[in-house]
């Protein structure tokens, strides 16, 4: 059941590249799209360079890049006839917020576990 007042574009990440959690999670669900994100996380790559890493058609690569762009996960920049893509890591923030809301004490427990396993410094017999 959809929330009152929520439009289809709100529920599905909009058409303006908004990085709503649902759109981001759907985009991340595909292993080829996750690999594309890994490829562009360090620098911009042209669509053809991205396509060279996959055994799929250029049309399929374009579709995957379009899904990533609509979810807000990549930024497209045109340089002449080339389409360059780069990761937008801030697009993952809504997913982080959802996970933090569902699992609020996870980081505190991790911090406590790390601190409990840390060797004390400055104890007797230390150099």
Buried (B, 14 or more C-beta within 10 A) or exposed (E): EEEEEEEEEBEBBBEEBBBBBBBBBBBBEEEBBBEBBEBBEEEBBBBEBBBEBBEEEEEEBBEBBEBBBBBBBBBBEEEEEEBBBBBBEEBBBBBEEBEEEEEEEEEEEEEEEEEEEEEEEEEEEEE
